């Protein structure tokens, strides 16, 4: 049991870039799992601690989200919109290509009443996530890419959401709900893809 725990912690450390410590890795992973089950306040506490410990921490081998993206997401989901905007803007200043941060910045701006800028960033974030999934699938189709959104359900949802944005009248409650769902779903896909790949590798072992 002790060996299994050590291996799990080591895996988390590998997923974090730079000089992230085991403590930071544990905080981020605990925060993510809390986020996935809707314990947003608990997730916020973990991400705040991780950001203080290592503000340059980046989680994920493929999606790669900076700690301020995760912190801003948790702040948004707990209704701390002004703080979320600051964290997400910082995330994008550090990692301009972070589509999840851009999506949540757009959602935050919409919540704060700036729907014009919010809509631009929501659309850019959604489009970026779809492009990211297409890139992973096409570039790494013979390895881990086959495990990311294998049925295309995430991209189909994004297509529907983008069609709603391009319509004459945007249904804001529906769009915000869709954006929040997408933000969690794409982060869960990192774990799902890794688990599916590991299962296949185990099945192929002699």
Backbone as numpy.savetxt, mean C-alpha at the origin, in Angstrom:
# Nx Ny Nz CAx CAy CAz Cx Cy Cz
9.99 -23.76 17.25 9.17 -22.56 17.25 10.03 -21.30 17.25
11.09 -21.32 18.09 12.00 -20.19 18.15 12.67 -19.95 16.80
13.05 -21.04 16.13 13.70 -20.91 14.82 12.75 -20.34 13.79
11.48 -20.75 13.85 10.49 -20.23 12.90 10.28 -18.75 13.10
10.21 -18.30 14.38 10.03 -16.89 14.68 11.22 -16.07 14.17
12.43 -16.58 14.41 13.63 -15.87 13.96 13.65 -15.73 12.45
13.22 -16.79 11.73 13.18 -16.75 10.28 12.17 -15.72 9.80
11.03 -15.64 10.47 10.00 -14.68 10.10 10.50 -13.26 10.27
11.18 -13.01 11.38 11.72 -11.68 11.64 12.80 -11.33 10.62
13.65 -12.31 10.30 14.70 -12.09 9.31 14.10 -11.74 7.96
13.02 -12.42 7.59 12.34 -12.13 6.32 11.85 -10.69 6.29
11.28 -10.23 7.40 10.79 -8.86 7.47 11.93 -7.86 7.33
13.05 -8.16 7.94 14.19 -7.26 7.85 14.68 -7.17 6.42
14.71 -8.29 5.71 15.14 -8.30 4.31 14.20 -7.45 3.46
12.92 -7.47 3.79 11.94 -6.71 3.02 12.08 -5.21 3.23
12.74 -4.82 4.30 12.92 -3.40 4.58 14.27 -2.94 4.06
14.27 -1.79 3.40 15.52 -1.31 2.82 16.34 -0.54 3.84
17.58 -0.27 3.47 18.44 0.54 4.30 18.86 -0.18 5.56
18.92 0.57 6.65 19.41 0.03 7.92 18.26 -0.18 8.90
17.13 -0.55 8.41 15.98 -0.78 9.29 16.30 -1.88 10.29
15.87 -1.68 11.52 16.15 -2.65 12.57 15.03 -3.68 12.64
15.30 -4.73 13.41 14.27 -5.75 13.64 13.06 -5.11 14.32
13.31 -4.16 15.20 12.22 -3.48 15.88 11.33 -2.74 14.88
11.94 -2.03 13.95 11.17 -1.30 12.95 10.37 -2.26 12.08
11.01 -3.35 11.68 10.33 -4.35 10.86 9.11 -4.90 11.57
9.27 -5.21 12.84 8.14 -5.73 13.62 7.02 -4.72 13.76
7.37 -3.45 13.96 6.37 -2.40 14.09 5.58 -2.23 12.79
6.27 -2.22 11.67 5.60 -2.05 10.39 4.69 -3.23 10.08
5.19 -4.43 10.29 4.37 -5.60 9.99 3.15 -5.66 10.91
3.33 -5.35 12.19 2.20 -5.34 13.11 1.19 -4.28 12.69
1.68 -3.13 12.25 0.79 -2.07 11.79 0.02 -2.47 10.55
0.68 -3.12 9.62 0.01 -3.57 8.41 -1.10 -4.57 8.72
-0.80 -5.52 9.57 -1.80 -6.53 9.90 -2.98 -5.91 10.64
-2.72 -4.93 11.49 -3.81 -4.22 12.17 -4.67 -3.47 11.15
-4.01 -2.87 10.18 -4.71 -2.13 9.14 -5.63 -3.04 8.33
-5.15 -4.23 8.02 -5.91 -5.16 7.18 -7.20 -5.65 7.86
-7.23 -5.64 9.19 -8.44 -6.08 9.89 -9.24 -4.91 10.44
-8.86 -3.69 10.04 -9.65 -2.52 10.42 -9.29 -1.90 11.75
-8.22 -2.34 12.39 -7.78 -1.73 13.65 -6.87 -0.54 13.34
-7.48 0.51 12.81 -6.71 1.63 12.27 -5.96 2.42 13.34
-6.56 2.58 14.51 -5.90 3.32 15.58 -4.66 2.57 16.07
-4.78 1.26 16.17 -3.63 0.44 16.56 -2.53 0.54 15.51
-2.92 0.46 14.24 -1.96 0.58 13.15 -1.24 1.92 13.21
-1.98 2.97 13.49 -1.40 4.30 13.58 -0.29 4.34 14.62
-0.52 3.76 15.78 0.49 3.74 16.82 1.76 3.04 16.39
1.62 1.90 15.73 2.80 1.17 15.26 3.57 1.97 14.22
2.86 2.60 13.29 3.54 3.34 12.23 4.21 4.60 12.77
3.60 5.22 13.76 4.23 6.39 14.38 5.56 6.00 15.03
5.56 4.88 15.72 6.79 4.39 16.36 7.85 4.06 15.32
7.42 3.41 14.23 8.37 3.02 13.18 8.97 4.25 12.50
8.14 5.27 12.27 8.63 6.49 11.61 9.65 7.21 12.49
9.45 7.16 13.80 10.41 7.78 14.71 11.71 6.99 14.76
11.59 5.67 14.70 12.77 4.81 14.77 13.61 4.90 13.49
12.92 4.83 12.34 13.63 4.86 11.05 12.76 5.54 10.00
12.89 6.86 9.85 12.07 7.60 8.89 12.34 7.25 7.43
13.41 6.51 7.17 13.73 6.11 5.80 13.32 4.68 5.48
12.63 4.02 6.41 12.24 2.63 6.20 11.30 2.50 5.01
11.51 1.44 4.23 10.67 1.13 3.08 10.26 -0.33 3.18
8.96 -0.59 3.11 8.48 -1.96 3.25 8.16 -2.55 1.88
8.49 -3.83 1.71 8.07 -4.57 0.52 9.19 -4.81 -0.45
9.19 -6.00 -1.02 10.19 -6.33 -2.03 9.75 -5.87 -3.42
8.45 -5.69 -3.62 7.93 -5.34 -4.95 7.18 -4.02 -4.93
6.16 -3.90 -4.09 5.38 -2.66 -4.04 6.19 -1.52 -3.43
6.93 -1.79 -2.37 7.86 -0.86 -1.74 7.19 0.46 -1.32
6.65 0.46 -0.12 6.01 1.64 0.43 6.86 2.23 1.55
7.08 3.53 1.50 7.81 4.21 2.55 6.97 4.30 3.81
7.62 4.45 4.94 6.91 4.49 6.22 5.92 5.65 6.28
6.22 6.77 5.59 5.31 7.91 5.65 4.05 7.68 4.81
4.14 6.78 3.84 2.92 6.37 3.12 2.00 5.62 4.07
2.56 4.67 4.79 1.78 3.87 5.73 1.25 4.72 6.87
2.08 5.64 7.37 1.65 6.53 8.43 0.51 7.43 7.95
0.68 8.01 6.75 -0.36 8.87 6.20 -1.66 8.12 5.96
-1.54 6.89 5.52 -2.73 6.06 5.30 -3.48 5.85 6.61
-2.74 5.50 7.67 -3.37 5.27 8.97 -3.97 6.56 9.53
-3.28 7.66 9.33 -3.80 8.95 9.78 -5.10 9.28 9.04
-5.12 9.03 7.76 -6.33 9.25 6.97 -7.48 8.38 7.48
-7.21 7.11 7.69 -8.26 6.18 8.09 -8.76 6.41 9.51
-8.00 7.17 10.31 -8.46 7.53 11.65 -9.01 8.95 11.69
-9.15 9.58 10.52 -9.77 10.90 10.45 -8.85 12.06 10.72
-7.56 11.82 10.81 -6.58 12.89 11.03 -6.08 13.42 9.68
-6.98 14.11 8.98 -6.72 14.45 7.58 -5.58 15.46 7.40
-5.49 16.46 8.27 -4.42 17.45 8.13 -3.06 16.79 8.32
-2.95 15.90 9.30 -1.70 15.18 9.53 -1.41 14.23 8.37
-2.46 13.59 7.88 -2.29 12.66 6.76 -1.74 13.38 5.54
-2.26 14.57 5.27 -1.78 15.34 4.11 -0.29 15.63 4.24
0.16 16.02 5.40 1.58 16.32 5.61 2.43 15.07 5.42
1.99 13.95 5.98 2.76 12.71 5.87 2.83 12.23 4.43
1.71 12.31 3.72 1.66 11.81 2.35 2.45 12.72 1.40
2.43 14.01 1.65 3.25 14.92 0.85 4.73 14.64 1.09
5.08 14.33 2.34 6.47 13.97 2.64 6.84 12.66 1.96
5.90 11.70 1.98 6.15 10.41 1.32 6.45 10.61 -0.16
5.68 11.48 -0.81 5.86 11.72 -2.24 7.12 12.53 -2.53
7.53 13.36 -1.59 8.78 14.11 -1.78 9.97 13.16 -1.73
9.83 12.07 -0.95 10.89 11.08 -0.84 10.81 10.03 -1.93
9.59 9.69 -2.35 9.37 8.65 -3.36 8.27 9.11 -4.32
8.61 9.93 -5.31 7.60 10.51 -6.22 6.77 9.48 -6.96
7.28 8.27 -7.15 6.55 7.25 -7.90 5.67 6.37 -7.04
5.43 6.76 -5.80 4.61 5.97 -4.88 3.14 6.22 -5.18
2.51 5.30 -5.92 1.13 5.48 -6.36 0.13 5.34 -5.22
0.45 4.56 -4.22 -0.44 4.42 -3.07 -0.48 5.73 -2.28
0.68 6.34 -2.10 0.73 7.64 -1.42 -0.07 8.68 -2.19
0.04 8.67 -3.51 -0.69 9.64 -4.32 -2.20 9.41 -4.25
-2.60 8.14 -4.25 -4.02 7.82 -4.11 -4.56 8.35 -2.79
-3.85 8.08 -1.70 -4.33 8.53 -0.40 -4.22 10.04 -0.23
-3.27 10.68 -0.89 -3.22 12.13 -0.86 -4.48 12.70 -1.52
-4.86 12.11 -2.64 -6.08 12.55 -3.31 -7.32 12.36 -2.45
-7.41 11.22 -1.79 -8.54 10.96 -0.89 -8.55 11.97 0.26
-7.37 12.26 0.78 -7.25 13.22 1.88 -7.67 14.62 1.42
-7.20 15.02 0.25 -7.57 16.34 -0.27 -9.08 16.44 -0.47
-9.69 15.38 -0.95 -11.14 15.37 -1.14 -11.85 15.50 0.21
-11.37 14.81 1.22 -11.95 14.90 2.56 -11.82 16.30 3.14
-10.74 17.00 2.77 -10.50 18.35 3.27 -11.20 19.42 2.43
-11.93 19.00 1.38 -12.71 19.94 0.59 -12.08 20.37 -0.72
-10.83 19.95 -0.98 -10.17 20.30 -2.24 -10.41 19.18 -3.25
-11.61 19.12 -3.78 -11.98 18.00 -4.65 -11.30 18.06 -6.01
-11.00 19.26 -6.49 -10.36 19.37 -7.80 -8.98 18.72 -7.79
-8.14 19.09 -6.82 -6.82 18.48 -6.72 -6.93 17.02 -6.28
-7.91 16.78 -5.41 -8.11 15.42 -4.94 -8.42 14.46 -6.07
-9.28 14.89 -6.98 -9.66 14.04 -8.10 -8.46 13.73 -8.99
-7.60 14.73 -9.21 -6.41 14.52 -10.04 -5.50 13.46 -9.42
-5.29 13.55 -8.11 -4.39 12.61 -7.47 -5.00 11.23 -7.30
-6.31 11.17 -7.08 -6.97 9.86 -7.02 -6.84 9.16 -8.36
-7.11 9.89 -9.44 -7.01 9.30 -10.78 -5.58 8.87 -11.08
-4.62 9.74 -10.74 -3.21 9.42 -11.00 -2.77 8.21 -10.18
-3.23 8.15 -8.93 -2.87 7.02 -8.08 -3.44 5.72 -8.59
-4.71 5.73 -8.96 -5.35 4.52 -9.48 -4.70 4.07 -10.78
-4.48 5.02 -11.68 -3.85 4.68 -12.96 -2.44 4.13 -12.74
-1.72 4.71 -11.79 -0.37 4.25 -11.49 -0.35 2.84 -10.94
-1.31 2.52 -10.08 -1.38 1.17 -9.53 -1.69 0.16 -10.63
-2.62 0.52 -11.53 -2.94 -0.37 -12.65 -1.72 -0.59 -13.54
-0.98 0.48 -13.82 0.23 0.36 -14.64 1.29 -0.48 -13.95
1.41 -0.32 -12.65 2.35 -1.12 -11.86 2.01 -2.61 -11.98
0.74 -2.96 -11.84 0.33 -4.36 -11.95 0.57 -4.91 -13.36
0.30 -4.10 -14.37 0.56 -4.53 -15.75 2.06 -4.77 -15.97
2.87 -3.89 -15.42 4.32 -4.02 -15.56 4.83 -5.29 -14.88
4.37 -5.53 -13.65 4.80 -6.72 -12.91 4.39 -7.98 -13.65
3.16 -8.00 -14.15 2.66 -9.19 -14.84 3.44 -9.46 -16.13
3.70 -8.42 -16.90 4.35 -8.62 -18.20 5.85 -8.83 -18.08
6.49 -8.14 -17.17 7.95 -8.21 -17.06 8.41 -9.45 -16.31
7.62 -9.88 -15.34 8.03 -11.02 -14.50 6.99 -12.14 -14.59
6.48 -12.34 -15.80 5.38 -13.30 -15.98 5.80 -14.74 -15.67
7.10 -15.03 -15.81 7.56 -16.40 -15.58 8.09 -16.61 -14.16
7.98 -15.58 -13.34 8.42 -15.73 -11.95 7.32 -15.18 -11.04
7.63 -14.22 -10.19 6.65 -13.78 -9.20 5.51 -12.96 -9.80
5.67 -12.44 -11.02 4.63 -11.62 -11.63 3.32 -12.34 -11.84
3.38 -13.64 -12.00 2.16 -14.43 -12.23 1.27 -14.50 -11.01
1.80 -14.12 -9.84 1.03 -14.21 -8.61 0.39 -12.87 -8.21
0.70 -11.82 -8.95 0.12 -10.51 -8.65 -1.17 -10.30 -9.45
-2.28 -10.14 -8.75 -3.58 -9.92 -9.40 -3.79 -10.90 -10.55
-3.68 -12.20 -10.28 -3.71 -13.19 -11.36 -5.01 -13.21 -12.16
-6.11 -12.90 -11.52 -7.39 -12.88 -12.24 -7.75 -11.52 -12.79
-6.90 -10.54 -12.55 -7.15 -9.19 -13.05 -8.28 -8.46 -12.34
-8.68 -8.93 -11.16 -9.81 -8.32 -10.47 -9.51 -6.91 -9.97
-8.29 -6.71 -9.49 -7.93 -5.37 -9.01 -7.95 -4.38 -10.17
-7.38 -4.78 -11.29 -7.34 -3.88 -12.45 -8.74 -3.65 -13.03
-9.60 -4.66 -12.96 -10.98 -4.48 -13.43 -11.71 -3.45 -12.56
-11.47 -3.51 -11.25 -12.09 -2.55 -10.34 -11.58 -1.14 -10.62
-10.28 -1.03 -10.87 -9.70 0.28 -11.18 -10.31 0.84 -12.47
-10.49 0.00 -13.46 -11.09 0.44 -14.72 -12.49 1.00 -14.49
-13.26 0.34 -13.64 -14.61 0.81 -13.31 -14.54 2.15 -12.58
-13.59 2.27 -11.65 -13.44 3.50 -10.88 -13.02 4.66 -11.78
-12.10 4.41 -12.70 -11.65 5.47 -13.61 -12.76 5.90 -14.55
-13.61 4.97 -14.93 -14.77 5.31 -15.77 -15.72 6.22 -15.01
-15.86 5.98 -13.71 -16.71 6.82 -12.88 -16.14 8.24 -12.79
-14.82 8.33 -12.68 -14.17 9.64 -12.61 -14.38 10.44 -13.90
-14.32 9.75 -15.03 -14.44 10.43 -16.32 -15.88 10.80 -16.66
-16.83 10.35 -15.86 -18.24 10.66 -16.10 -18.57 12.11 -15.80
-19.78 12.49 -16.15 -20.20 13.88 -15.97 -20.28 14.27 -14.50
-20.82 13.39 -13.67 -20.97 13.68 -12.25 -20.31 12.57 -11.42
-19.35 12.97 -10.62 -18.63 12.01 -9.80 -19.42 11.69 -8.54
-19.63 10.41 -8.31 -20.28 9.97 -7.07 -19.19 9.91 -6.00
-19.04 10.97 -5.22 -17.91 11.07 -4.30 -17.90 10.02 -3.21
-19.04 9.76 -2.56 -19.00 8.69 -1.54 -18.55 7.35 -2.12
-19.03 7.03 -3.32 -18.65 5.76 -3.95 -17.18 5.77 -4.35
-16.71 6.90 -4.88 -15.32 6.99 -5.31 -14.37 6.90 -4.11
-14.69 7.58 -3.03 -13.84 7.54 -1.85 -13.79 6.13 -1.27
-14.95 5.48 -1.21 -14.99 4.11 -0.70 -14.16 3.18 -1.59
-14.24 3.39 -2.90 -13.47 2.56 -3.84 -11.98 2.80 -3.68
-11.60 4.06 -3.48 -10.19 4.38 -3.29 -9.63 3.78 -2.02
-10.39 3.84 -0.95 -9.95 3.26 0.32 -9.81 1.73 0.20
-10.74 1.12 -0.48 -10.68 -0.34 -0.68 -9.47 -0.72 -1.51
-9.20 0.05 -2.56 -8.05 -0.24 -3.42 -6.74 -0.11 -2.65
-6.63 0.91 -1.81 -5.40 1.12 -1.06 -5.05 -0.07 -0.19
-6.05 -0.64 0.48 -5.81 -1.82 1.30 -5.56 -3.05 0.44
-6.33 -3.16 -0.62 -6.27 -4.36 -1.46 -4.91 -4.53 -2.12
-4.33 -3.44 -2.61 -3.04 -3.55 -3.29 -1.93 -3.89 -2.29
-2.07 -3.44 -1.05 -1.08 -3.78 -0.04 -1.20 -5.25 0.39
-2.42 -5.73 0.48 -2.62 -7.14 0.80 -2.07 -8.04 -0.30
-2.06 -7.53 -1.54 -1.60 -8.33 -2.67 -0.13 -8.69 -2.55
0.64 -7.83 -1.91 2.07 -8.14 -1.66 2.19 -9.43 -0.87
1.38 -9.55 0.20 1.41 -10.76 1.03 0.84 -11.95 0.29
-0.28 -11.74 -0.41 -0.92 -12.84 -1.13 0.00 -13.43 -2.19
0.65 -12.56 -2.95 1.55 -13.02 -4.01 2.73 -13.80 -3.44
3.28 -13.31 -2.34 4.42 -13.99 -1.72 4.01 -15.36 -1.20
2.83 -15.45 -0.59 2.36 -16.73 -0.06 2.10 -17.73 -1.19
1.50 -17.26 -2.28 1.22 -18.15 -3.41 2.50 -18.64 -4.05
3.49 -17.76 -4.14 4.78 -18.17 -4.72 5.45 -19.20 -3.84
5.41 -19.01 -2.54 6.02 -19.96 -1.62 5.32 -21.32 -1.69
3.99 -21.30 -1.81 3.24 -22.55 -1.92 3.60 -23.30 -3.18
3.76 -22.58 -4.29 4.13 -23.24 -5.53 5.53 -23.84 -5.44
6.44 -23.12 -4.83 7.81 -23.61 -4.69 7.85 -24.87 -3.84
7.02 -24.91 -2.80 6.97 -26.09 -1.95 6.41 -27.30 -2.71
5.42 -27.04 -3.56 4.81 -28.11 -4.34 5.77 -28.68 -5.37
6.67 -27.83 -5.88 7.61 -28.26 -6.92 8.85 -28.93 -6.37
9.03 -28.87 -5.07 10.21 -29.50 -4.48 10.08 -31.01 -4.55
11.17 -31.71 -4.88 11.13 -33.20 -4.98 10.96 -33.84 -3.61
